[in-house]
Amino acid sequence: MSHPAPPDTAPVPAEPRRSPLHDRHVALGAAFTDFGGWQMPVRYASDLAEHHAVREAAGLFDISHMAEFLVTGEPSGAFLDYALSGDHSGMRVGKAKYSLVLTEDGGIVDDVIVYRTAEDRYLVIANAGNRDAVAEALALRAARAPVAASFLAEPRIDRGVTSFAVIPGVSDTAQIEDVTDQFALVAVQGPAAQEIVTATSGIEGVSPALADLGYYAWAAGSFAGAPLFIARTGYTGEDGFELLVPHRAAGALWDALLAAGAPRGLVPAGLAARDTLRLEAGMPLYGHELSLETAPAQAGLARSVADGKPDFVGKRAPQASDADSRVLVGLVSEGRRAGRAGYTVVAPSVDGAPVVGEITSGALSPTLGHPIALAFVDPTVSAPGTELAIDVRGTLIPASVTTLPFYRRTT
């Protein structure tokens, strides 16, 4: 007797999400790619032209795929001190800080930027592909924080008296809200960015003025009657701003920025240009340089861990890279053949040319005109000036370890 085939229980792939600016990108002729579950513009005309525009004038990026979380309540600073790697209760209102979401073992769940928007209010921006992981991590950390209790650190000796450093319990009042679906986020990056944003019609009441706004700081204003958040942050190695507005104002803001920027050399730019720009600036990308298996010290991010805090998730993991753990370095080579993610790095001067590392990101640098790469290599070959080689499809391409970043703006 035959039996009917069981129903297909394979999960149906989710449809890629679309930015509120999707129709604008289609009208501009953008090519799209799936990035973190979102359909985002990878380029409009030319990767190289968009890259050079950002270095020489400005580029306009849609980064609405990034995830945004509001953390509010009187103890929100203490909660973020516990949930993230950085010292956030000590931040001044108006400032931003790069931080990490760590596992108990010290691996990296995501890298985030934290903005203090009021004494009891923070904005946390995370990577699109890690939205769910960050939401879960924050929720679990809030849930397990003792209610009306405290976190106790190791005993501390002060003038012969043993005491404990205490952080008040926060789970009863710190509130976490995922507001990703309420806002659009765009970035104007490049040496002309300040001039362009200042000249954009409809942007009003910006305080502090952009000319007075420092790096990793933010200003409040309005655009066409909608609230506007402007941060002097970015992911390109250039001066620039990231602008957060409600969905309803996104299209008009995009159009106004393009109108103000076109006479000043601004072009819309896609993810391909953003990737080569961040690589030149030596900035890590989650899933390439950062992962659950990567410790902050390995990736050169030990400074982002405030290990003097009484307690935080990941504190008990080793904060220093052990002697055998590979570390992130920059590699430069000549010619036109660039190493790509997954290519092996070898020590050609040693018998047998043993493998000593692996490329995580690489490209022919549009700005510098030669191949560059980020790679994790054995500590014994990580010193600047060390001569190595990249196995590019069976051909060993000489490469030298160099200090990061590859590119640094001069103004």
C-alpha positions in Angstrom: 0.0 0.0 0.0 1.5 3.3 -0.9 1.4 6.3 1.3 1.2 10.0 0.3 4.5 11.8 0.4 5.0 13.9 3.5 4.4 17.6 3.1 7.4 19.7 2.3 8.5 21.1 5.6 11.5 23.0 4.4 11.3 26.6 5.5 10.3 29.1 2.9 13.0 31.7 2.5 11.9 35.1 3.7 11.5 37.8 1.2 14.3 40.4 1.4 13.2 43.5 3.2 13.2 46.8 1.3 14.4 50.2 2.4 11.9 53.0 2.5 14.1 54.5 -0.3 13.8 51.5 -2.6 11.8 53.2 -5.3 14.4 56.1 -5.4 17.2 53.5 -6.0 15.2 51.9 -8.8 14.7 55.2 -10.4 18.4 55.9 -10.2 19.2 52.6 -12.0 20.7 50.9 -9.0 21.8 47.2 -9.1 20.7 45.4 -5.9 22.1 42.7 -3.6 20.8 40.8 -0.6 22.6 42.1 2.4 21.7 41.0 5.9 18.2 40.1 4.6 17.7 43.4 2.9 17.6 44.2 -0.8 20.1 47.1 -0.9 21.8 49.0 -3.8 25.3 47.6 -4.5 26.1 50.2 -7.1 24.4 52.9 -9.3 26.8 53.4 -12.1 30.4 52.5 -11.2 32.0 51.1 -8.1 35.2 53.1 -8.8 33.4 56.4 -9.6 31.4 56.1 -6.4 34.5 55.3 -4.3 36.5 58.2 -5.8 33.5 60.6 -5.3 33.6 59.9 -1.6 37.3 60.5 -1.3 37.2 63.7 -3.4 33.8 65.2 -2.8 30.9 63.2 -1.2 28.7 60.1 -1.6 25.2 59.5 -0.4 24.5 56.1 1.1 21.2 54.4 2.1 22.0 52.5 5.3 18.4 52.0 6.4 19.2 48.3 6.8 21.1 49.0 10.1 19.2 48.1 13.3 18.3 50.7 15.9 17.4 50.0 19.6 16.4 52.6 22.2 17.4 51.8 25.8 15.6 54.0 28.3 15.1 54.4 32.0 17.1 55.8 34.9 19.6 52.8 35.1 20.0 52.5 31.3 23.7 53.5 31.5 24.4 50.9 34.1 22.6 48.3 32.1 24.6 49.0 29.0 27.8 48.9 31.1 26.8 45.3 31.9 25.4 44.3 28.5 28.2 45.8 26.3 31.9 46.0 26.4 32.3 49.8 26.8 31.8 52.3 29.6 28.5 53.9 28.7 27.3 55.3 32.0 30.2 57.7 31.9 29.4 59.0 28.4 28.3 62.6 28.2 24.9 63.4 26.5 25.6 64.3 22.9 28.5 61.8 22.5 28.8 58.4 20.8 31.0 55.4 21.5 32.0 52.3 19.5 31.3 49.2 21.6 30.9 45.4 21.3 28.3 42.8 22.2 30.3 39.9 23.7 29.4 36.4 24.6 30.4 35.0 28.0 33.4 33.4 26.3 34.5 36.7 24.9 33.4 36.2 21.3 31.8 39.0 19.4 28.1 38.9 18.7 28.2 42.3 17.0 30.0 45.7 17.0 27.7 48.6 17.7 27.7 52.4 18.1 26.0 53.8 21.2 24.7 57.4 21.4 23.7 59.0 24.6 20.7 61.1 23.8 19.6 62.0 27.3 20.6 61.2 30.9 18.3 58.2 30.8 18.2 57.4 27.1 20.6 55.8 24.6 20.4 54.8 20.9 22.2 51.6 19.9 22.9 51.0 16.2 23.8 47.5 15.2 24.5 45.6 12.0 21.5 44.5 9.8 22.4 40.8 9.8 22.8 40.8 13.6 19.6 42.5 14.5 17.9 39.4 15.9 21.1 38.4 17.8 21.6 41.8 19.3 17.9 42.0 20.3 18.0 38.6 21.9 21.3 39.4 23.7 19.9 42.7 25.2 16.6 41.1 26.2 18.3 38.2 27.9 20.8 40.4 29.7 18.0 42.6 31.0 16.0 39.6 32.1 18.8 38.0 34.1 19.9 41.2 35.8 18.8 40.8 39.4 15.7 42.9 40.2 16.2 45.3 43.1 19.5 43.6 43.7 23.1 44.1 42.5 26.0 42.8 40.6 29.0 42.1 42.8 32.5 42.3 41.6 35.6 40.7 43.1 36.4 42.1 46.6 38.4 45.3 46.5 40.9 46.4 49.1 40.8 50.1 49.9 43.1 51.4 52.7 43.0 47.9 54.3 39.2 47.6 54.1 37.6 44.9 51.9 34.6 46.1 50.0 32.6 45.2 46.8 32.0 47.4 43.8 28.3 47.5 43.2 26.1 48.2 40.1 22.4 48.6 40.9 20.0 46.0 39.5 18.4 47.3 36.3 16.1 44.8 34.8 13.0 46.3 36.5 13.3 49.7 34.8 15.6 49.6 31.8 13.5 49.4 28.7 14.7 48.1 25.3 12.7 48.9 22.2 13.6 47.8 18.6 12.8 50.9 16.5 14.4 49.7 13.3 11.1 49.7 11.4 10.3 53.3 12.3 13.3 55.1 10.9 15.4 55.5 7.8 19.2 56.1 8.0 21.3 57.7 5.3 24.9 58.8 5.3 26.7 61.7 3.6 30.4 60.9 3.5 33.3 62.8 2.1 35.2 66.1 2.4 32.2 68.1 1.1 29.8 66.5 3.6 29.5 69.3 6.0 28.9 71.9 3.3 26.3 69.7 1.6 24.3 68.9 4.8 24.4 72.6 5.8 23.1 73.6 2.4 20.3 71.1 2.3 16.9 72.7 2.1 14.5 71.7 4.8 17.1 71.0 7.5 16.6 73.4 10.3 17.3 74.1 14.0 20.4 71.9 14.1 22.1 72.2 17.6 24.9 72.2 18.1 25.8 73.6 14.7 27.6 71.1 12.4 30.7 73.3 12.3 30.9 72.8 16.0 30.1 69.1 16.1 33.0 66.9 17.0 33.7 63.4 15.7 31.6 60.7 17.4 29.0 63.3 18.5 25.5 64.1 17.4 23.1 67.0 16.9 19.4 67.4 17.0 17.3 69.2 14.4 14.3 68.9 12.1 13.7 68.2 8.5 10.4 69.4 6.9 8.8 69.3 10.4 10.1 65.8 11.2 12.6 65.1 14.0 16.2 64.7 12.6 19.2 63.1 14.3 22.6 63.9 12.8 25.7 62.1 13.9 29.3 62.8 12.9 30.1 59.1 12.4 30.7 56.9 9.4 32.3 53.9 7.8 34.4 55.3 5.1 37.5 56.9 6.7 36.2 60.3 5.6 34.4 63.1 7.4 30.7 62.7 7.2 27.3 62.5 8.8 24.7 59.8 9.4 21.1 61.2 9.4 18.2 59.4 11.1 14.6 60.4 10.3 11.1 58.8 10.5 10.1 56.8 7.4 7.7 59.4 6.3 10.5 61.9 5.8 13.0 59.6 4.2 12.3 60.1 0.5 12.1 63.9 0.8 15.4 64.0 2.8 17.2 61.8 0.2 16.0 64.1 -2.6 17.0 67.3 -0.8 20.5 65.9 0.0 21.0 65.0 -3.7 19.8 68.4 -4.8 22.2 70.2 -2.5 25.0 67.8 -3.2 24.9 67.5 -7.0 26.6 70.9 -7.6 29.3 69.9 -5.1 30.2 66.6 -6.6 28.0 64.3 -4.5 26.8 61.0 -6.1 24.6 58.2 -4.7 26.9 55.3 -3.7 26.3 51.6 -3.1 27.5 48.9 -0.8 30.4 48.0 -3.1 32.0 51.4 -2.7 31.3 51.3 1.0 33.2 48.1 1.3 36.4 49.3 -0.4 36.2 52.6 1.5 36.0 50.9 4.9 38.7 48.4 3.9 41.1 51.3 3.0 40.2 52.8 6.4 41.1 49.4 8.1 37.6 49.1 9.6 36.3 45.6 10.4 33.2 44.0 8.9 31.2 41.5 10.8 31.4 38.1 9.3 34.8 38.8 7.9 37.1 40.3 10.6 34.6 39.8 13.5 32.7 36.7 14.6 31.7 34.6 17.6 35.1 32.9 17.4 37.0 36.2 17.4 38.2 37.8 20.6 38.4 41.7 20.7 42.2 41.6 21.3 42.7 39.4 18.2 41.0 42.0 16.0 42.8 45.0 17.6 39.7 46.0 19.6 41.0 45.6 23.1 40.6 49.3 23.6 36.8 48.9 23.2 36.6 46.7 26.3 36.5 48.6 29.6 37.7 45.6 31.6 37.9 47.8 34.8 34.1 47.7 35.1 32.9 45.6 38.1 31.0 43.2 35.8 29.9 42.8 32.2 29.1 39.9 29.9 32.4 38.6 28.7 34.5 40.0 31.6 35.6 36.5 32.7 37.0 35.7 29.3 40.7 36.4 28.7 41.0 40.0 27.4 44.5 39.6 26.1 45.2 37.5 23.0 47.0 34.3 23.9 50.4 33.6 22.4 49.0 31.2 19.7 45.9 33.2 18.7 46.1 34.8 15.2 45.9 38.6 15.1 44.5 40.9 12.5 47.0 42.8 10.4 47.1 44.8 7.2 48.9 43.4 4.1 50.0 45.4 1.1 51.4 44.1 -2.2 52.3 45.3 -5.7 50.8 44.6 -9.0 47.0 44.2 -9.7 46.2 40.8 -8.2 44.5 41.2 -4.8 44.0 38.6 -2.2 40.3 37.8 -1.4 38.5 36.5 1.7 39.6 32.9 2.3 42.9 33.0 0.5 45.8 31.6 2.6 48.8 33.6 3.7 52.2 31.8 3.8 55.7 32.4 5.1 57.8 32.0 1.9 61.1 32.3 3.8 60.5 29.2 5.8 61.1 25.7 4.4 57.9 24.4 2.9 56.2 27.9 2.9 53.9 27.0 5.8 50.4 28.6 6.0 50.5 31.3 8.7 47.2 33.1 8.1 44.1 33.7 6.1 42.7 36.8 4.3 39.4 38.1 5.6 38.9 41.1 3.2 40.9 42.2 0.2 40.7 44.4 -2.9 42.7 46.4 -5.3 42.6 49.8 -3.5 41.0 52.4 -5.8 42.7 55.2 -3.8 46.2 53.8 -3.4 46.4 51.9 -6.7 47.8 48.6 -5.3 46.3 45.5 -3.5 45.5 45.7 0.2 44.0 43.1 2.5 43.1 42.4 6.1 44.2 39.0 7.4 44.5 37.0 10.6 48.1 35.7 10.9 50.2 34.0 13.5 51.6 36.4 16.1 55.2 35.5 15.1 54.7 37.0 11.7 52.5 40.0 12.6 55.2 42.7 13.0 55.0 45.6 10.5 57.5 45.0 7.7 57.3 41.2 7.9 57.5 39.7 4.3 54.8 37.1 3.6 52.9 35.9 0.5 49.3 35.4 -0.5 48.3 32.3 -2.4 46.2 33.7 -5.2 44.9 30.7 -7.1 48.2 28.9 -6.9 50.5 31.8 -7.4 52.3 33.3 -4.4 52.0 37.1 -4.4 54.6 38.8 -2.2 52.9 40.9 0.6 54.2 42.9 3.5 52.6 43.5 6.9 51.8 47.1 7.4 50.2 49.3 10.1 46.5 50.1 9.8 44.7 52.0 8.4 45.9 51.8 4.8 44.4 55.2 4.1 44.1 58.2 6.5 42.4 61.4 5.5 44.5 64.5 6.0 41.8 67.1 6.8 
